Amino acid sequence: MTLWAGLLTTHFWSAVLIALVLTHGTIVAVTLYLHRHQAHRALDLHPVLAHVFRFWLWLTTGMVTLEWVAVHRKHHARCETAEDPHSPQFLGIKRLLAGGVLLYSKASRDDATLQRYGQGTPSDRIERLLYSRYPVAGVLLLGLLDILLFGVRNGGLIYGIQMAWIPLWGAGVVNGLGHFWGYRNFALPNASTNLVPWGVLIGGEELHNNHHAAPWSPKLSAAPFEFDIGWSYIRMLAALGLARVRNPDAIPPRELAEAGCDAGMRPPGVPPIPRGIPRYGRVPGAAWRAGSGSTADRPDPRPGSAAAGTTRPFSDEDPRPVRAGASAPLRALECAPGAPAPPTRPGHPG
């Protein structure tokens, strides 16, 4: 064994394959744990599995759960406005593709954003003392492990791909192209698009327009020709008792989606897109500026929520979920200013 070769002898293409497998694991952790479980509470994960995902994200990305969740919830609450942390409609697509990770980093340092939109994220001892306090330590440890296992050349290649994967596909492609170019199943008051019908490479996040139509749904595919690999993983984990869908009625029915838009998910007054082959292209401003510019401003269309008034998955005034069917006094209580504050990062005022 030499430092150049590493403990595990690999060839170039073997290293590329290993990198793709490892980065797919990171994508799965982002879409299942950070996005669908933490940010939108669309599903519950077994505590052990949730911690495995949290550790893996600390090791491979250095992302802090509180920061990612807060920035993403603010994106939904202020979508396609000047306050959106990463809207290509306001900031330009080139800026998102070239520096989307910098926009995320800037938004994640805003304590007001963390306080307002970071409700309910982990604040246990290991989060406070390790994950949030030393986020860079994870990626440094990963680099040492890659070089030790696969050598300088192949380990460096694997490490480089791992470090570039989320900034490229998440901060650049999903946040950028996902609000700029693609096809739309749902005529929403924002520029969200579906990039491709088959969500595999980015774990289903390619179906971004579907997600903005029903952010509380754990399933991102809607039309019969679409596929969300993340939903397949959720079903497998549910069969093993490691995951549970919190709102089964929120899964978009395929037969309704055949008309081009799920009538149960369509905001009031927004017509369905004509059925047929998806039309790709850039989203013109006129296609989404008719609304308020915020998917969180519209009523929750889930069954049983109409009688409860305009309950929202994450409102502009308070990002915490409001239970469907809650009475008006209870909804006011759940959003009361005196509610417990969210966790803050170590070294920042609480």
Buried (B, 14 or more C-beta within 10 A) or exposed (E): EEEEBBEBEBEEEBBBEBBBEBBBBBBBBBBBBBBBBBBBBBBBBBEEBBBBBBBBBBBBBBBBBBBBBBBBBBBBBBBBBEBBBBBBBEBEBEBBBEBBBEBBBEBBEBBEBBBBBBBBBBBEEBBBEBBBBBBEBBBEEBBEBBBBBBBBBBBBBBBEBBBEBBBBBBBBBBBBBBBBBBBBBBBBBBBBBBBBBBBBBBBBBBBBBBBBBBBBBBBBBBBEEBBBBBBBBBBEBBEEEBBBBBBEBBBBEBEBBBBBBBEBBBBEEBEBBEEEEBEEEEBEEEBBBEBBBBBBBBBBBBEEBBEBBEBBBBBBEBBBBBEBBBEEEEBEEBBEEEEEEBBBBBEEEE
